[in-house]
Amino acid sequence: MFRLLTPQQILDMKQQTLNPLSLLRSGVRRLALGVGLALASSTALAAWPEHPVTIMMGFPAGSGVDVIARGVQGPLEKELGVPVIIDYRAGAGGNLASSVVARAAPDGYTLLLGTAATHGINPAIYKELPFDVEEDFTPIATLVDVSNVLTINPDVINVDTIEEFIAEVKANPEKYYFASTGVGTGTQLAFEEFNARAGLKMVHVPYKGGPEALQSVVKGETCCIFNQVQTVLGQYKAGNVKLLGVSTAKRVDVVKEIPTISEQIIPGFDSYIWFGLFGPKDMDPALTQRINEVVNKALQEPTVAERFVSTGNAIRLSTPEEFTQIVHDNRKKWAQVVEEAGLTPQ
């Protein structure tokens, strides 16, 4: 309902607006409010962290994601001076842990170890998520990039290069099957991306997890898998599998003898899985920057760098803004891969 003002009320309002003293008082009040808020924010930031920080983990203990979390846990505790707790909430492709963080207070005490799967792939393969991966989180810092590697059983498919692999599969399209850790997982979509670029249409065989999928290749139930270097490294060193090509633009130090797919036959092929730390939405930018600096410092410790590089991971330092752009671009990329693969969202 509108209320009509009397002429006198209008005159009083004009006089108040034009009164210099009134304007000065109003300005002082606004300045005091701004200073108060700034001081409160500064005090909270200076006090952080006052108690343990929790990193929510959406995957099982011992998984590739857990290896990354464990790799930074100790160094972060050293930098922060408080315990860093890893809270396992495995299930739904990491969505359970993501849901917890999306609802958490934006105070820096509840963080998420997110991946290209949780924030890139999942939005494309799940019809409905209880959160928006870009709107409901604050990207804080990237941790590492992980290369996938085309891993084969040479007793099933006897080839030595990516070029020979593609030629053999094209000649016998119904003979060979590729394994993955499950429908819609990063291991399937990495292979689907390769299939699209190589002009292949291989049959997909999903398994319940990483160990089962890799063992299917070792046992000869399937011919091959695209998996993280750190995951297949043990079987490769034991001579149970052969590595044909890594998926990133650059070779991986720990298996430097293995050429990239790009340098062999598909120029420009560059596919990787990233890991990073997120907070809930609406985090104070100053707090976000503070955590980013702590993480980047921890990643540059020699022992941390050595541990990650020795397992096939590449450390990536970033600003929160750069990480935000990575998430946005990655979400678009995997949506396109899912569409081209003809996968139906669950």
Secondary structure as a PSIPRED ss2 file (coil, helix, strand):
# PSIPRED VFORMAT (PSIPRED V4.0)

   1 M C   1.000  0.000  0.000
   2 F C   1.000  0.000  0.000
   3 R C   1.000  0.000  0.000
   4 L C   1.000  0.000  0.000
   5 L C   1.000  0.000  0.000
   6 T C   1.000  0.000  0.000
   7 P H   0.000  1.000  0.000
   8 Q H   0.000  1.000  0.000
   9 Q H   0.000  1.000  0.000
  10 I H   0.000  1.000  0.000
  11 L H   0.000  1.000  0.000
  12 D H   0.000  1.000  0.000
  13 M H   0.000  1.000  0.000
  14 K H   0.000  1.000  0.000
  15 Q H   0.000  1.000  0.000
  16 Q H   0.000  1.000  0.000
  17 T H   0.000  1.000  0.000
  18 L H   0.000  1.000  0.000
  19 N C   1.000  0.000  0.000
  20 P H   0.000  1.000  0.000
  21 L H   0.000  1.000  0.000
  22 S H   0.000  1.000  0.000
  23 L H   0.000  1.000  0.000
  24 L H   0.000  1.000  0.000
  25 R H   0.000  1.000  0.000
  26 S H   0.000  1.000  0.000
  27 G H   0.000  1.000  0.000
  28 V H   0.000  1.000  0.000
  29 R H   0.000  1.000  0.000
  30 R H   0.000  1.000  0.000
  31 L H   0.000  1.000  0.000
  32 A H   0.000  1.000  0.000
  33 L H   0.000  1.000  0.000
  34 G H   0.000  1.000  0.000
  35 V H   0.000  1.000  0.000
  36 G H   0.000  1.000  0.000
  37 L H   0.000  1.000  0.000
  38 A H   0.000  1.000  0.000
  39 L H   0.000  1.000  0.000
  40 A H   0.000  1.000  0.000
  41 S H   0.000  1.000  0.000
  42 S H   0.000  1.000  0.000
  43 T H   0.000  1.000  0.000
  44 A H   0.000  1.000  0.000
  45 L H   0.000  1.000  0.000
  46 A H   0.000  1.000  0.000
  47 A H   0.000  1.000  0.000
  48 W C   1.000  0.000  0.000
  49 P C   1.000  0.000  0.000
  50 E C   1.000  0.000  0.000
  51 H C   1.000  0.000  0.000
  52 P C   1.000  0.000  0.000
  53 V E   0.000  0.000  1.000
  54 T E   0.000  0.000  1.000
  55 I E   0.000  0.000  1.000
  56 M E   0.000  0.000  1.000
  57 M E   0.000  0.000  1.000
  58 G C   1.000  0.000  0.000
  59 F C   1.000  0.000  0.000
  60 P C   1.000  0.000  0.000
  61 A C   1.000  0.000  0.000
  62 G C   1.000  0.000  0.000
  63 S C   1.000  0.000  0.000
  64 G H   0.000  1.000  0.000
  65 V H   0.000  1.000  0.000
  66 D H   0.000  1.000  0.000
  67 V H   0.000  1.000  0.000
  68 I H   0.000  1.000  0.000
  69 A H   0.000  1.000  0.000
  70 R H   0.000  1.000  0.000
  71 G H   0.000  1.000  0.000
  72 V H   0.000  1.000  0.000
  73 Q H   0.000  1.000  0.000
  74 G H   0.000  1.000  0.000
  75 P H   0.000  1.000  0.000
  76 L H   0.000  1.000  0.000
  77 E H   0.000  1.000  0.000
  78 K H   0.000  1.000  0.000
  79 E H   0.000  1.000  0.000
  80 L H   0.000  1.000  0.000
  81 G C   1.000  0.000  0.000
  82 V C   1.000  0.000  0.000
  83 P C   1.000  0.000  0.000
  84 V E   0.000  0.000  1.000
  85 I E   0.000  0.000  1.000
  86 I E   0.000  0.000  1.000
  87 D E   0.000  0.000  1.000
  88 Y E   0.000  0.000  1.000
  89 R C   1.000  0.000  0.000
  90 A C   1.000  0.000  0.000
  91 G C   1.000  0.000  0.000
  92 A H   0.000  1.000  0.000
  93 G H   0.000  1.000  0.000
  94 G H   0.000  1.000  0.000
  95 N H   0.000  1.000  0.000
  96 L H   0.000  1.000  0.000
  97 A H   0.000  1.000  0.000
  98 S H   0.000  1.000  0.000
  99 S H   0.000  1.000  0.000
 100 V H   0.000  1.000  0.000
 101 V H   0.000  1.000  0.000
 102 A H   0.000  1.000  0.000
 103 R C   1.000  0.000  0.000
 104 A C   1.000  0.000  0.000
 105 A C   1.000  0.000  0.000
 106 P C   1.000  0.000  0.000
 107 D C   1.000  0.000  0.000
 108 G C   1.000  0.000  0.000
 109 Y C   1.000  0.000  0.000
 110 T E   0.000  0.000  1.000
 111 L E   0.000  0.000  1.000
 112 L E   0.000  0.000  1.000
 113 L E   0.000  0.000  1.000
 114 G E   0.000  0.000  1.000
 115 T E   0.000  0.000  1.000
 116 A H   0.000  1.000  0.000
 117 A H   0.000  1.000  0.000
 118 T H   0.000  1.000  0.000
 119 H H   0.000  1.000  0.000
 120 G H   0.000  1.000  0.000
 121 I H   0.000  1.000  0.000
 122 N H   0.000  1.000  0.000
 123 P H   0.000  1.000  0.000
 124 A H   0.000  1.000  0.000
 125 I H   0.000  1.000  0.000
 126 Y C   1.000  0.000  0.000
 127 K C   1.000  0.000  0.000
 128 E C   1.000  0.000  0.000
 129 L C   1.000  0.000  0.000
 130 P C   1.000  0.000  0.000
 131 F C   1.000  0.000  0.000
 132 D C   1.000  0.000  0.000
 133 V C   1.000  0.000  0.000
 134 E C   1.000  0.000  0.000
 135 E C   1.000  0.000  0.000
 136 D C   1.000  0.000  0.000
 137 F E   0.000  0.000  1.000
 138 T E   0.000  0.000  1.000
 139 P E   0.000  0.000  1.000
 140 I E   0.000  0.000  1.000
 141 A E   0.000  0.000  1.000
 142 T E   0.000  0.000  1.000
 143 L E   0.000  0.000  1.000
 144 V E   0.000  0.000  1.000
 145 D E   0.000  0.000  1.000
 146 V E   0.000  0.000  1.000
 147 S E   0.000  0.000  1.000
 148 N E   0.000  0.000  1.000
 149 V E   0.000  0.000  1.000
 150 L E   0.000  0.000  1.000
 151 T E   0.000  0.000  1.000
 152 I E   0.000  0.000  1.000
 153 N C   1.000  0.000  0.000
 154 P C   1.000  0.000  0.000
 155 D C   1.000  0.000  0.000
 156 V C   1.000  0.000  0.000
 157 I C   1.000  0.000  0.000
 158 N C   1.000  0.000  0.000
 159 V C   1.000  0.000  0.000
 160 D C   1.000  0.000  0.000
 161 T C   1.000  0.000  0.000
 162 I H   0.000  1.000  0.000
 163 E H   0.000  1.000  0.000
 164 E H   0.000  1.000  0.000
 165 F H   0.000  1.000  0.000
 166 I H   0.000  1.000  0.000
 167 A H   0.000  1.000  0.000
 168 E H   0.000  1.000  0.000
 169 V H   0.000  1.000  0.000
 170 K H   0.000  1.000  0.000
 171 A H   0.000  1.000  0.000
 172 N C   1.000  0.000  0.000
 173 P C   1.000  0.000  0.000
 174 E C   1.000  0.000  0.000
 175 K C   1.000  0.000  0.000
 176 Y C   1.000  0.000  0.000
 177 Y E   0.000  0.000  1.000
 178 F E   0.000  0.000  1.000
 179 A E   0.000  0.000  1.000
 180 S E   0.000  0.000  1.000
 181 T C   1.000  0.000  0.000
 182 G C   1.000  0.000  0.000
 183 V C   1.000  0.000  0.000
 184 G C   1.000  0.000  0.000
 185 T C   1.000  0.000  0.000
 186 G H   0.000  1.000  0.000
 187 T H   0.000  1.000  0.000
 188 Q H   0.000  1.000  0.000
 189 L H   0.000  1.000  0.000
 190 A H   0.000  1.000  0.000
 191 F H   0.000  1.000  0.000
 192 E H   0.000  1.000  0.000
 193 E H   0.000  1.000  0.000
 194 F H   0.000  1.000  0.000
 195 N H   0.000  1.000  0.000
 196 A H   0.000  1.000  0.000
 197 R H   0.000  1.000  0.000
 198 A H   0.000  1.000  0.000
 199 G C   1.000  0.000  0.000
 200 L C   1.000  0.000  0.000
 201 K C   1.000  0.000  0.000
 202 M C   1.000  0.000  0.000
 203 V E   0.000  0.000  1.000
 204 H E   0.000  0.000  1.000
 205 V E   0.000  0.000  1.000
 206 P E   0.000  0.000  1.000
 207 Y C   1.000  0.000  0.000
 208 K C   1.000  0.000  0.000
 209 G C   1.000  0.000  0.000
 210 G H   0.000  1.000  0.000
 211 P H   0.000  1.000  0.000
 212 E H   0.000  1.000  0.000
 213 A H   0.000  1.000  0.000
 214 L H   0.000  1.000  0.000
 215 Q H   0.000  1.000  0.000
 216 S H   0.000  1.000  0.000
 217 V H   0.000  1.000  0.000
 218 V H   0.000  1.000  0.000
 219 K C   1.000  0.000  0.000
 220 G C   1.000  0.000  0.000
 221 E C   1.000  0.000  0.000
 222 T C   1.000  0.000  0.000
 223 C C   1.000  0.000  0.000
 224 C E   0.000  0.000  1.000
 225 I E   0.000  0.000  1.000
 226 F E   0.000  0.000  1.000
 227 N E   0.000  0.000  1.000
 228 Q E   0.000  0.000  1.000
 229 V H   0.000  1.000  0.000
 230 Q H   0.000  1.000  0.000
 231 T H   0.000  1.000  0.000
 232 V H   0.000  1.000  0.000
 233 L H   0.000  1.000  0.000
 234 G H   0.000  1.000  0.000
 235 Q H   0.000  1.000  0.000
 236 Y H   0.000  1.000  0.000
 237 K H   0.000  1.000  0.000
 238 A C   1.000  0.000  0.000
 239 G C   1.000  0.000  0.000
 240 N C   1.000  0.000  0.000
 241 V C   1.000  0.000  0.000
 242 K E   0.000  0.000  1.000
 243 L E   0.000  0.000  1.000
 244 L E   0.000  0.000  1.000
 245 G E   0.000  0.000  1.000
 246 V E   0.000  0.000  1.000
 247 S C   1.000  0.000  0.000
 248 T C   1.000  0.000  0.000
 249 A C   1.000  0.000  0.000
 250 K C   1.000  0.000  0.000
 251 R C   1.000  0.000  0.000
 252 V C   1.000  0.000  0.000
 253 D H   0.000  1.000  0.000
 254 V H   0.000  1.000  0.000
 255 V H   0.000  1.000  0.000
 256 K C   1.000  0.000  0.000
 257 E C   1.000  0.000  0.000
 258 I C   1.000  0.000  0.000
 259 P C   1.000  0.000  0.000
 260 T E   0.000  0.000  1.000
 261 I H   0.000  1.000  0.000
 262 S H   0.000  1.000  0.000
 263 E H   0.000  1.000  0.000
 264 Q H   0.000  1.000  0.000
 265 I C   1.000  0.000  0.000
 266 I C   1.000  0.000  0.000
 267 P C   1.000  0.000  0.000
 268 G C   1.000  0.000  0.000
 269 F C   1.000  0.000  0.000
 270 D C   1.000  0.000  0.000
 271 S C   1.000  0.000  0.000
 272 Y E   0.000  0.000  1.000
 273 I E   0.000  0.000  1.000
 274 W E   0.000  0.000  1.000
 275 F E   0.000  0.000  1.000
 276 G E   0.000  0.000  1.000
 277 L E   0.000  0.000  1.000
 278 F E   0.000  0.000  1.000
 279 G E   0.000  0.000  1.000
 280 P E   0.000  0.000  1.000
 281 K C   1.000  0.000  0.000
 282 D C   1.000  0.000  0.000
 283 M C   1.000  0.000  0.000
 284 D C   1.000  0.000  0.000
 285 P H   0.000  1.000  0.000
 286 A H   0.000  1.000  0.000
 287 L H   0.000  1.000  0.000
 288 T H   0.000  1.000  0.000
 289 Q H   0.000  1.000  0.000
 290 R H   0.000  1.000  0.000
 291 I H   0.000  1.000  0.000
 292 N H   0.000  1.000  0.000
 293 E H   0.000  1.000  0.000
 294 V H   0.000  1.000  0.000
 295 V H   0.000  1.000  0.000
 296 N H   0.000  1.000  0.000
 297 K H   0.000  1.000  0.000
 298 A H   0.000  1.000  0.000
 299 L H   0.000  1.000  0.000
 300 Q C   1.000  0.000  0.000
 301 E C   1.000  0.000  0.000
 302 P H   0.000  1.000  0.000
 303 T H   0.000  1.000  0.000
 304 V H   0.000  1.000  0.000
 305 A H   0.000  1.000  0.000
 306 E H   0.000  1.000  0.000
 307 R H   0.000  1.000  0.000
 308 F H   0.000  1.000  0.000
 309 V H   0.000  1.000  0.000
 310 S H   0.000  1.000  0.000
 311 T C   1.000  0.000  0.000
 312 G C   1.000  0.000  0.000
 313 N E   0.000  0.000  1.000
 314 A E   0.000  0.000  1.000
 315 I E   0.000  0.000  1.000
 316 R C   1.000  0.000  0.000
 317 L C   1.000  0.000  0.000
 318 S C   1.000  0.000  0.000
 319 T C   1.000  0.000  0.000
 320 P H   0.000  1.000  0.000
 321 E H   0.000  1.000  0.000
 322 E H   0.000  1.000  0.000
 323 F H   0.000  1.000  0.000
 324 T H   0.000  1.000  0.000
 325 Q H   0.000  1.000  0.000
 326 I H   0.000  1.000  0.000
 327 V H   0.000  1.000  0.000
 328 H H   0.000  1.000  0.000
 329 D H   0.000  1.000  0.000
 330 N H   0.000  1.000  0.000
 331 R H   0.000  1.000  0.000
 332 K H   0.000  1.000  0.000
 333 K H   0.000  1.000  0.000
 334 W H   0.000  1.000  0.000
 335 A H   0.000  1.000  0.000
 336 Q H   0.000  1.000  0.000
 337 V H   0.000  1.000  0.000
 338 V H   0.000  1.000  0.000
 339 E H   0.000  1.000  0.000
 340 E H   0.000  1.000  0.000
 341 A H   0.000  1.000  0.000
 342 G C   1.000  0.000  0.000
 343 L C   1.000  0.000  0.000
 344 T C   1.000  0.000  0.000
 345 P C   1.000  0.000  0.000
 346 Q C   1.000  0.000  0.000
